Amino acid sequence: MMDLSEMRRKFLQNLDEGSTRVDIHGYIQALSETLDSISPRSQTEQRRMSVAKQHIKEIKRHTRKLQEKVAILEERVTLLEEDNH
C-alpha cells in the first residue's frame, strides 16, 4: 500500500506532466490515475474505490456536457457581438 505523501507526490506529478496549463480534464485524469494506483486492502476499501471510480465517470460526463453548453453560449455571444457592430 502506498503512503499518503507518495500518493500526493504522484498526483501532483501527474498534474505537472505535459503542460503547465492544466484544465479540468487533466485534474480528472490525474485523480483517476491516482485511484488506479491504490490497492484496496479490504472489501470495504474495494467498494469505496468502485464508488469513487463511478463518481469520476459521472464527473467526466457532466464536464463534457458543461463544455458543450459553454461552446454554444460562446458562439451565441459571438453572433450577438457581430450583430451589434
Secondary structure as UniProt FT lines:
FT   HELIX           4..16
FT   HELIX           24..37
FT   HELIX           43..84
//
